[in-house]
Amino acid sequence: MRAAVAAGHPATTAAGVEILEEGGSAADVAVAAVLASCVAETVMTGLLGGGHAIYFDAASGRTRNLDCFVAVPGLGAHRRDVELLQLDVRFGAELVHYAVGPASCGVPGLPAGLELLWREHGRLPWVRIVEPALRLARDGVDFPAAHAACLAMLAPVMTMNEGARIYSPGGQLLEAGSRLEQPGLAVALEALAAEGAAGSAYRGSIAEALLALCAERGGLVTEADLERYEARWQEPVSSVYLEFRPLTRGGLSGVPETLARLPRLRGRDEGQRVLTLVDVLEAPRSGGGDTTNVAVVDGDGNACVFTTSLGLGSGDFLPGLDLHLNSMLGEADLLRGRLDPGDRVLSMMAPTLVFDDDGLALAAGSAGGTRLRTALLGVLAGILDEGLEPAAAVARPRFHPAPDVVNAEPGVDEGALTSLEQRGRTVRRWPGQHHYFGGVSVISRAGAAGDPRRNGAASTLR
């Protein structure tokens, strides 16, 4: 596989390519790109969120998952009942319920994960890795159409408090082609460069600002939560798909189990493909916050896929730092069973690497909450089974089946949709491509692709 970067924004991809061309490892590139996404894609992710990654070290042949998702706060404090702000957000035709506010913020995990990945697999100095994101924060970044459309839906949260200055300067929401200005992020990234990711976010200046805001507004994160948080390596879940061996993570993702059930699609007509996948991919319900994804392969064959999220975001920003708090404790789809302080919140993220007898065949991940699995597996099947180029597989019209409704983008086979209706299923035909249907970043032997639904971009080194 050729060295490449695929991500959710052209500036994120460019940051990764800059480090890749300088000889950075897949870890260096992934960390630089994720930091850049925390500037360029702040309607999708942010430094005070969490994530999951998968890393393949070509020299040792070892693949590991990295868990840096958010944790339940409240260590060292009396448990107290808090009230969250309840919101219904319309994602196109789909109404999704959220709960936000300071008490929806879990213990951030992303800074710890970025530092652990860099320390174990990085080559370049930490300060150099931070530079592309810091430059974006100082200069501002283009605000693409997909992000403007997302902001229009999320405006009640994104402009609730300090975010109004960022996302609706002068009282008008940012539109496509606007410049996203977040000067406080430059201050935050300068601290990150000087103090280290873990040092600044868990013990230093960013930690102090987070604890002060929580104390002022009723957040639940404590000093003990920050001191005890650790990112951790885990073994990936291995599955079987045709002649391939995918490595990913389980949990709420459902990806390993579904991969094992995916039939061969090659040779089926478009209607048969849709009906087959509807039966296999049906999801329990819709929901989930905003997320983004980075996929990297370096010149030595190392690979990393890193998926990150803030949830919807709590609506609160650290003063002077422009850092949005996560809202993972308000994500009903992630809160299953009893969760005590220190426990990890569950996640649907599924960064994935696929191998065959010749080695690494594909690196991919997706955003999209409950649609993540549908989007990711549809693209994997398109490339590995049906022989599509990555860009074609990612851009192909998507559908998402849930028990109450099958959501479909324009271009999904109409005969199949009519057949579903004749079976008694409700079909919701969306008027255009929409970021509701996920955001896939993928690198394969045939090339790389970002998702047009998120204004994603990819670059392959020559």
N, C-alpha and C positions, 0 to 999 in steps of 0.2 A: 504494500500500500504506500502511496505517495504521501508525504507530509501534508497536512491540511488542517484547517480550522473551520468549523461551522458553528454559527451562533445566532442569537435572536435579534441582532442589530448590526448594521455595517460597522459601527464604531467599535463594538465588542469584538468582532472578527478582526478588524484592523489592529487592535491592541494585541490580540494573540499572535497575529502574523508578525508584528514588529519583534516580539520576543522570540518567536520561532526562527526568524531570519538571523537573529543574533546568536543562535546556537542553544537556545533554551530547551530544556527537556519538556516532555508533555506536561509534567507537573508545573513547571515555570509558566508555560503557555496558558494552561488552564487557570492558574491562580490569577495571572494578569488579565485574562479575558473575563473571569468572574468579577474581579474588582472593577473592570470597565463597565460590565453590565450593571453594577451597583451605582453607576453614574448615568449611563445611557438608557437604561431600561427600568427606571424607578417606578413606573406604573406596573411593573411585573415582579420586581425583586428589590433587595436592598441588603446592606451590610448587617443589619440587626435582625435578619431572618435566619433561615436554616437550610440545610441541603443534604443531599446524598450524592456520592460520587463512586465511580468504579475506576480502578487503575491497573493497567497491565504493564509490568516491568519485563521488557523483552529479554534482558540479560539473564534473569533468573527463571523466566517463564511463569512467574507467579502473578495471579490476579487477586486483588482484594477490594472489598467495598469499604468506603469511608462514610461513617455515620456522623454527621454534624447537624442533625436536625434539632429543633428547639426542644427544650425540656420544660416540664411543669415547674413553675416557681413556687416559692413559699418555704424554702428551707430556713430553719431558725426563726420562723415567725408563727404567730397564732393564726390558724386557718380562719378566714372570715368570708362571709358571703358578700359578693359584690354584684352590682347590677351593670349589665352591658347594654350598650345602645343597639337595639334591634333594627336591622335594615333589610329591605327587599331590593335587590339590584337586578335590573332587567338586562340580561345578556341577549340582545336581539329579541327573539320571541320567547326566551326562557327566563322565568323569574326565579332567582336564586336567593335564598335567605342567608344573611350574615349577622354576626354580632361583633361589634367593635368597641373601641374605647380603651383607656390605659390598662384596664384589668384584663383585656384580651391578649396582652403581650406575654409570650413565653420567654424563657431564657434563651437569648440568641446563641446559635451554635456555629454560624458560618465563619466568623473570624478564627475560631479555634481550628476548624477544619482546614481553612486555607493555610494556616501556619503549619499544621501537622503535615499536610501534603507537600508543602515546599521543603520543610526540614528533612523529610525522608527521601524525597525524589528530585529535589531541585538542584540546579547547577549554578544559576546566576545569583548575584547578591539580592537580598530582599528589597533594598531601596530601588534597585533597577526594575524589579517586578512591579512595584507600585507606580512607577513613573507614567505609563500610558494613561491609567485612570486619573492620576493627579492632574495631568495635562488637560484631560477632558473636563474635569471639574473646574479648572481655572478658566478655560476658554469657552465653555458651554458646548452643547451638542445638538445636532439636528433632531427635531421631533418628527418622526415619520407618521404617515397616515394611519397605520394600524394602531399606534400608540395614542394618537389623537382620538380615534374612535373608542378605544378602551377608556381613556380619560373621560370622555363624554358620559359613559355609563357609570364610572366610579366617582364622578365629581362630588357627590355628597360626602364621601370620605376623604378624598384627596384634597379638598379645599375646606375641610372642617375647621382646622385651626391654623397652624403656621403654614400649612401646605397651600393656603390661598395665595400667598406671595409668590410661590413657585409656579403653581399650575394655573392660576387665573390672575396674572399681573394686570393691574388696571381694571379688574373686575370682569375680564374676558378670558374664557378658557383658552389654553394654547390650542392652536390648530395645526394641521399638517403643514410642515415647512417652517414652523416657528423654531425659535432657539430655546432650548431648555437650559435655564440658568440656575445653578445650585451652588453658590459660592461657599456656603458652609461646608459642603462636601470636600472642598479643597483643604479646609482646616482639619476636618476629620481624617483625610488621607495623609496629610502631613504628620499628624499624630501617629497614624498607623505605620508610616515609614520610619519614624524616629523611635517609637516605643515597641514596635512589633505588633502583629495583629492581636495576639492573645494579651500582650502587656497593656495595650491601650483599651481594648474592649472589655477586659475582665478585672483589671487592676488600676488602669491609668485614667486618662482624661475622659475618654468616651464612657467608661464605666461610671465615673463620678457623675457625669451629666445624666446618664440613664437612671441612676439611683435617685438623684435629686428630682427628676421629673416624676418618677414613680411615687416618691414621698409626697410631692405636691398635688398629684392628680389622682391618687388612689390606685396606682399600679401595684402589682404583686411581686415583682422581682426584687430579691434581697441581695445584700452583699455576699451572704453565704452561697446563694445560687450561683453567682458569678465566680466565686473562688473555687467552687467544686466542679464546675462544668468541665468536661473533657470530651474532645472528639475521639472516636475510637474506630479501629480497623475491625472488620468482620469478614468472614468467609462468604463469598458469593454463592448464590443458589444456582446450581447447574440444571439445565433442562435439555431436552432433545427436540430438534425441529428439522425434519427431513434428514439430510446428511450433515447438518450443522449442530454445533454445541454452543448454545447461548449461555452466557453467565450474566446474572442480573441480581436483583433483590426481590424478596417475597413480600410479606406483610400485606398491606392493603392493596398493593399493586395488582395482584392476581396474574401477573405476567408469566411466571414459570408454569403455572397450571394451565393457562390458556394456550401457551405455546405448544404444550404437549397434545392439545386437542385440535390444533390447526391442521386441516387437511391440505393436501396438495391442491393448488388453485390453477396451476398451469394447464391450459387446454380447455378450461371452462369459459363460456361466453360471459359477458359483463353481467347479465342478469343472474346467471347461476352463481357468479362470484359474490354478488351482493347478498343474495338469499342465504348462501352458505355462511358468510361472515356474520350476518345478523343473528343466526342461530348460535354461533360460537361466542360472539363478543357481547352479548346482552349484558348490560350493566344494571346494578340494583336501582340506581337513581342518579340524578344529576346534581352537581354541586362542585365545590372546590374553588380555591382562590387562584390568584394570578401567579404565574411561575415562568421561569425561563431556563434555557439549557445551553450548554457549551459542549462540543465534541472536538477532540484534538488527537491527532496522530503526529508524532515527530519523525525526524529523519532516521532514527535508530529503531523505529518500530514500536516504541512505547506509546501507549494510548491512555487517554483519560476522557471520561464523560462525567460532567458535573451539572446537576440539576439543583436550582435554588429557588426560594420563594419567601415572601413576607406574609403569605396569605393575601387577604385584601389590603392589609395595613390597618393599624388601629385608628388612624386619623390624627395621631400625635407625632410631632417631630422634635428632636433634641434641639433646643435653642442654640443658635450659632453654628450648628453642625449639619443642619438639613438632613438628618438621619431619621427616617420613618420607622416607628415601632411596628413590629409584626403583630398579627391578630390571630395567631394559631389557636388560642384558647377559645376563639369564637367560631372555629370551623367545625360545624356539627359532624361532618363526614369523617373527621379525624379523631373524634373523642368517643372511643369505644370502650366501655367497661370502666373500672376504677383506675384512676390515674393519680398517683401520689406525688408530692414534691420530689423532684429529682428524676422522675420517670421521663422517658422520651415520649413526646407526642407521636402518634402513629402517622404514617405517610403513604401516599400512593406513588411516590417517585420510583422510577425504575430505570436508572442509567444502565445501559446494556452493551456488552461486547460479545461478538459472535465469532467463533472459531470453526475451522474445518481442518482437513488433513494438511493443508498448506500453511496453516497459521491463522493470524488475525484476518477475518473477512469483512468485518463491519463494526463500527462504533456508532451508537445512536442513543438519544434520549429525547424525551418530550415533556412539554408543559401541558396543562389542561385539566387538572383535577380528575374527576371521574372519566373524562374523555381521553386522558393520557394514554391509557392502555389501548383503546381503540385506535388512536392516531399512530402510536408507536408500532403496533403489530400490523396494521395495514401497510405501513411503509416497509417494514421488514419483509413481509410476504411479497410485496411488489418487487423488491430488489432481489431477494434470495431465491424466490420461487418463480415469479413471473418474468424475471429478467429485465425489469425496467431500469432506466438510468435513475440515479438518485433524485435529480430535480423533478423528473416526471412522477416518480413515486410519491414525493412529498406534495407536489402540486395537485395530484389527482383528487377529484371531488370526494369528500368524506361524508360518512353517515355515522350516526351514533345511536345504537339501539338501547332503549331502556324499556322496562315493562309497560309504562304508560304511553310512550310515544317513541317513534323512530324519527330522529332529526336528520335531515339530509340537505347537503349543499346542492346548488344547481349543477347538473351534469351527472348526478347519480342516475343509474339506469331507470328510466321511467317505467318500463315493464315490470321490473322487480318491485318498485314502490307500489304500483297498482296491485300486484299480486299480494303484497303485504296487507294492503287495505281490504282486499277480498277475503283475507284470512281473519279480518276483524281487528287488525292493528291500526292505530292512528299514526299517520305520517305527517310530519310538519316539514314543509318545503321552505327552506330559507332562501331569501332573495339573492344572496351572494356568498362568497367565501367569508368566513368569520373566525375570529380568534377563539371563539367558543369551542371549535373543533380541534383545539390543541395546537402545539407549535413544536415540530420535530426538527432536530439538527442531526445530520447523519453524514458519516464518511464511510465509503466503501472502496473496493478496488476500482470501481468504475468512476469514482469522483466523489464530490461532496455537495451538500445542499443545505440551505437554511429554509425556513418555512415562510412563504409569502404572506400567510395569515398574520404573521407577527413582524413583517418587514425584515425577516431574517436574511442572513448573507453567509456565503462560504467562499473560501479561497484555498486553492491547491498550489503548493509550491512547485515550481518547475525544476 
